[in-house]
Amino acid sequence: MRTNCSACAAGEGHRSYVLYGRTGKKRFSIYVPEELVPEVRTAMENGRRLKELISEASLRYTQALKEESKRRARKTE
């Protein structure tokens, strides 16, 4: 409890931020100081967007490979 803190005195406590995730099969949690929250939030958003882009690129690449395979098959007929 912090001295002279109205939130602590009222039993409300303080907001805290924790990052949860997995490394392999192990779960982890790490406390994020309030001043780092915006930066960590941005990093997480960027990571999600990167994951979407990789999935999109994988789909396009697979489709291109299949089209190329079809073209080769038509040439050998």
C-alpha positions in Angstrom: 0.0 0.0 0.0 1.3 3.4 -1.0 1.1 6.1 1.7 -1.3 9.0 1.0 -2.7 7.2 -2.0 -6.5 7.4 -2.3 -6.8 4.4 -4.6 -4.8 2.2 -2.2 -6.8 3.5 0.8 -10.1 2.8 -1.0 -8.9 -0.7 -1.8 -9.1 0.0 -5.6 -5.5 -0.8 -6.3 -3.6 0.3 -9.4 -3.8 -0.6 -13.0 -1.1 -3.0 -14.1 -0.1 -4.4 -17.4 1.1 -8.0 -18.0 2.1 -9.6 -21.3 1.2 -13.3 -21.6 2.4 -15.6 -24.3 4.0 -18.9 -25.1 7.6 -19.9 -25.9 7.3 -23.4 -27.4 5.1 -25.3 -25.0 5.8 -23.1 -22.0 3.6 -20.2 -21.0 5.1 -17.0 -19.7 3.9 -13.7 -18.2 5.9 -10.5 -17.8 5.0 -7.3 -16.1 5.0 -4.3 -18.4 5.7 -0.9 -16.8 3.1 1.7 -17.6 5.6 3.9 -19.5 6.4 1.0 -21.9 2.7 0.1 -22.6 2.4 2.2 -25.8 5.6 0.8 -27.3 4.6 -2.8 -26.4 1.1 -2.3 -27.8 2.6 -1.0 -31.1 5.0 -3.9 -31.3 2.1 -6.3 -30.8 0.0 -4.7 -33.5 3.0 -4.8 -35.9 3.5 -8.4 -35.1 -0.1 -9.3 -35.8 0.0 -7.3 -39.1 3.3 -9.1 -40.0 1.6 -12.5 -39.4 -1.3 -11.5 -41.7 1.1 -10.5 -44.4 3.1 -13.7 -44.1 -0.1 -15.7 -44.4 -1.2 -13.7 -47.4 2.2 -14.1 -49.1 2.2 -17.9 -48.4 -1.2 -18.2 -50.0 -0.2 -16.2 -53.1 3.1 -18.1 -53.4 1.3 -21.5 -53.2 -1.3 -20.4 -55.8 1.6 -19.2 -58.1 3.4 -22.6 -57.8 0.2 -24.4 -58.7 -0.4 -22.2 -61.7 3.2 -22.8 -62.8 2.8 -26.6 -62.4 -0.4 -26.5 -64.5 1.5 -24.5 -67.3 4.3 -27.0 -67.3 1.8 -29.9 -67.5 0.1 -28.3 -70.5 3.4 -27.8 -72.3 4.3 -31.5 -72.0 1.0 -32.7 -73.4 
